[in-house]
Amino acid sequence: MLVSFWTFFMSNENDVKGGIVVAFPVVAIVGRPNVGKSTLFNRIAGERISIVEDTPGVTRDRIYTRAEWLGTEFRMIDTGGIDLGDEPFLTQITQQAEIAIEEADVIVFIASAPEGVTDADEKVAKILYRADKPVLLAVNKADNPETRESIYDFYSLGFGEPYPVSGAHGLGLGDLLDAVVKEFPAKEAGPKDDSIRFSLIGRPNVGKSSLVNAMLGEDRVIVSNIAGTTRDAVDTKFTADDTKFTMVDTAGIRKRGKVYENTERYSVMRAMRAIDDSDVVLMVLNAEEGIREQDKRVAGYAHEAGRGIIILVNKWDTLKKDNHTLTDFQNLIRIEFQYLSYAPIVFVSAKTGQRLEQLPAMIERVAKNHNQRVQSATLNDVIMDAIALNPTPSDNGKRLRVYYATQVAVAPPTFVVFVNDPKMMHFSYERFLENQIREHFDFEGTPIHLIERARK
């Protein structure tokens, strides 16, 4: 179908971003229910994460998130947020621990100081003994001297000195995170790679694997109508019109040990890992099924991660269409994904190959926009013209003054706007400035960030 267009060769390489092989360490938080795993998770994430937008539809239930401690970035998993259905109590604990063993570089084992060592704690400990990875024991809810004295009982779990912490109040987290960072594997920079790395993301059974096969012109990955067929992310390198790409299929999960295949949020977690190390993501929707909440959750993470995004509506050939079908579907996407107004929409068919030949050029363009840098002089001309067109807001006789702007980062493009009082920059005026920037520069497919700073 597209064999003459795509020249490819397969590889199973480390994650690549910006031409250098990188791998962010992953920390998993494990423990029985009601010991405060999610409280600890949210405490660390809330203090160390910079949320791009508080927009309806952007993911809130962060079972997998980005975090940072003293300049070291890592990824964090809250296994308590992984839905294991109606499985028995101990079975759920076992499966969550198995997930942590498989995915994490460092495991933080959480117990509860007021309750002491329980049979369930010992059950988790026995599972973690099998992990060939560092395990740090944190005893949560150690809010006062009395409960802190009881932590010595937790030596019996066999993981060395326990760390007394309080997820609710943030006590002891600094010592714990210091120890976590020390256990991270040494960073290894791999060979240069100038390819554009992109991922296909979306719910199970939207046709991601079929799209991979259609684009490559052969059965590169297994395809079936059973949701979750794909077991591993498969890296595929190819060249189109002299541009090198690395494609990752993130369709499903691996079956390891007793990890259940019905953990849909676990598959989302794996997609999130691929998103973090991609330049561009292709958000795949199923034209037959429409838009689901899971679509919004995954797309929201890609938006928050600041990646370039293209929305693909697959199985477009299966719909009965009239003159309004395409426009109506586009309008529905724009309503349901308001925060992705910058993302181009392409209606495709893995079965017939419809519009697939457009994707390489579009991916290359979005990647270029994602890394675009604007000269400060040109940027400030646009900003000043925008202010002349729509004067800055005022409050109680005081007017917002914009002095100048400059771009400070790419991937995604990030601009600092220096003003007299950042608190006076209303969200609506910030959006106006963003729209003016987009009108004058081609940033289609990429989010852009505006940061207000007071001029000193």
HUURPE-V566136 format. One line per field, one symbol per residue. ss: DSSP state (H for helix, E for strand, L for the rest). phi: phi as a letter, one per 20 degrees, with the letter a starting at -180 (. if undefined). burial: + if it has 16 or more other ideal C-beta (glycine too) atoms within 10 Angstrom, else -. A space follows every 50 residues. Layout:
BEGIN
ss: ???
phi: ???
burial: ???
END
This chain:
BEGIN
ss: LLLLLLEEEELLLLLEELLEELLLEEEEEELLLLLLHHHHHHHHHHHHLL LLLLLLLLLLLLLEEEEEELLEEEEEEEHHHLLLLLLLHHHHHHHHHHHH HHHLLEEEEEEELLLLLLHHHHHHHHHHLLLLLEEEEEEELLLLHHHHHH HHHHHHHLLLLLEELELLLLELHHHHHHHHHHLLLLLLLLLLLLLEEEEE ELLLLLLHHHHHHHHHLLLLLLLLLLLLLLLLLEEEEEEELLEEEEEEEL LLLLLLLLLLLLLHHHHHHHHHHHHHLLLEEEEEEELLLELLHHHHHHHH HHHHLLLEEEEEEELHHHLLLLLLHHHHHHHHHHHHLHHHLLLEEEELLL LLLLLHHHHHHHHHHHHHHHLLLLLHHHHHHHHHHHHHHLLLLEELLEEL LEEEEEEEELLLEEEEEEELLHHHLLHHHHHHHHHHHHHHLLLLLLLEEE EEEELL
phi: .cffeddcbebcdffcbmncfcbffddddcrffmdnffffgfffffeddd ffbddgofgdeefbbebbclndebdcddffeeedmdfggfffggffffff gfeeecddedcdffemfdffgfffgfffgffebfcdedeemeebgfffff fffegffndmffdfccffdnfmfffffgffffeffffceeffbefeecce cqfgmeoffffgfffembefcfcbeefnffecfdecebcclmdeccdced fbcedcldffeeefffffgfffffggddeccdeeddffemddffffffff fffffmefcceddemffeeedcfdgfffffffffffcffdfeefdcecbf fdngmffefgffffffffffdfcdffffgffffffffffcgffcblnddf ddeacbedaclegccddecfbgfeffgffffgfffffffecedfncfcdd cecffe
burial: +----+-+------+++---++++++++++++--+++++++++++--++- ------+++--++++++-+----+++++++++-+--+----+++++++++ +++++++++++++---+--++-+++-++--+-+++++++++++---++-+ +--+--+-+--++++++---+++--++-+++-++--------+-++++++ ++++++++++++++++---++-+---++-+--++++++-+----++++++ ++++----+++-++-++++++++++++++++++++++---+--+++++++ ++++++++++++++++------------+---+--++-++-++-++++++ +-++-+--++-++++++-++++-+----++-++--++----+-------+ -+--+-+---+++-+++++----++---+--+++-++---+-+-++++++ ++----
END
